[in-house]
């Protein structure tokens, strides 16, 4: 009985002793630290640049001068200019439309007869007025003669009738001159509704013309884009900037023609005085002069053509240009110090482009910036860095397009 009672106690005490011994031995042994994970990153050296803040936009070409051809006299069309067809070009001073002038020639003849009659009447009145004064002086009357006795009212009436006859003649000649409609500028026919032999009524539009010397395009701009441009401001005079003023922002327009990218150059001449209520955008107006043979262009800027535009912006110094993946959503970059550890640095962003971010504050020259997107990082995390070439030349987002790059 005693053995059966003591044996479990002995076994329990031995088990406790063995467990204590194992714990003591394990605590005294040195535990190996887990290996530190060192993620690899690529870094680039921050180099300040001079950046041109160009702005990309789009627009539709419109002629600067476009008018409706409205006849001022009625008549039958007897002659049309060979270029009076849609799309043809005419020169300034060309007679585009000629109307049957016979009715107006007869009006001139009638007016000339009235002028001759009025001159004859005036000559008679002048002679009678001189004779009346001579007769009064011969009688030697002491009383002052009245204007009626000297035929002064009759003389004034004759002069007024001659003046009216001359005015009628001038009116008839003016109407005759309107039978030949001359082009006020060099341009093209956009549309027409008149033909040879058709009778025209005054006041109705018969054609639409536009000048080919200058084209315009309205370019929509957002509020933040205005900060990048040095746009002209002339609210007081409303006058255009002189054409020779090189301070106006340049604009390059591109559009594909027959598989070839065509290029035209212009300048911003003004901005609209109001904001579009529907879109909340400003509109800058670019002007392009004709003819343009820049870079062997074979095509003109036709009205209604949709073009891509790049406006030359302001130039800023000491701007850092980084890849988009190098900047976090919280506007921070990861700097790599001499010990290859991460240092979180807030930065000031000037502009976010398609593939890059322009930084204007928070970086110093030659700072090493991580260009690899790290999902999990902390300040002081050790990394394994490899330096890549820094971007020292502007790319397509903020570089002005050139004639060589405009063509495929």
Steps between C-alpha positions, in 0.01 A plus 500: 500500500774742585676436167180560302451829682858625477572400135270757331642770717853404401406497130336846523800648677737355240288640215499847654876481548564394143277782366678758713836375377396527137370858543821603675718354226298665222511845665874484533559405139544790250204542265604600137340826379290475183676635188413865412305541174669759272273593205677611181413845361618711209588860574571805289689815577287817527630754248332844472388595150365794304148389407258649246145453621335430167127437489325250274149570376282460192281716281324550168629732228285798405574782253575833660291675229184335370206683344172442320472639149180707499405700186390861546320527165257278313568355160578196289846343525677541165854393595670291770869483577659165403599458867141549618463134595531330835863463607655720231734789582446858383714812535419834654329727246372221274146551368323195637147584382373737230132602478320626187582875517261638234236623741764677703666649192162647402463642851838670463395652165178631652688644796749674271209661314357629827839645590522680166148636545578621850817673381306674227238615749770625737670695221168671411431590862849642545457715189155620608630578847781714357253679267259570787775658709616708204144626436454594863825696504401675172169619650694648786245418767588599855342189651694177555389232254337189644654153435196412290555807278861387444380140431716359779247226602470388139879490474528289821235263369688454173822426686325247724346325201843473336641355820216246514551410134870439566409282798261297284775456242744384768238256631443360152875460445533329840223255412671434167831426674324243718416296191862375505576336837873507566674277755613701805780253578682197365315189605285202415135418440358291784146474358277665238132505407509698174553407136540664161175654374332496840318810621630640829313697760684745726549399864516121453830310551612328181846373605736469794864603466800478728844656484806277468754744638444419869340213689407477866439222750334527842692290751324404827710537816430396857562735790819326613640505146490880499773498765740340253451756222601861450184598315441851356268724700346802323163562664511878461578542132383172352774534238707216368861463593730619219586218265872553549486467878685180591373505858171345399486125581568278203260227399567191291199337335510147363251296300534184288469529122527189282705318762733796554503717810478861383630785710401869515632772727309794646480721807248573773356845427228536762278320749124511532368754748259250658501145634289238327202451731450140389854367534664757729792536257684798358572523129825628353493601133797405285567668166667332202603700195485380138667403285717265705761280342649395832668160483370433148135504598277397212169577663332812630312533824149446376203636696350234724825302526557343844859559616716419800671804647802548722538845657840621611494560874710684754859393568591419861838417653598255775222255424546129571339257259426155646311192376146476631576180692766687698236721669249352741132586517570706813742723304815349644819354356733240646857625535787252542770619743866399517416193709251387235205565725169656402422856608148622429500854352187712428523696172315781324353394166486756219325285239411135442558388142425178318812312612681750720454739791657846520631585848571860601571455869626245755798363305866595485747453221652147486242351735456128434132430440351151486340453160355159584153484651529338845173369641610472863762739632592683815741773587843345560432178307820363353497436125737389229521781245625515143552835329348565156564787261325823596261670256670823408309579181129580478279242333179525300283618789672835536716535191389708204447280197743548216452470122705179499287328765174622348527258210494120527 
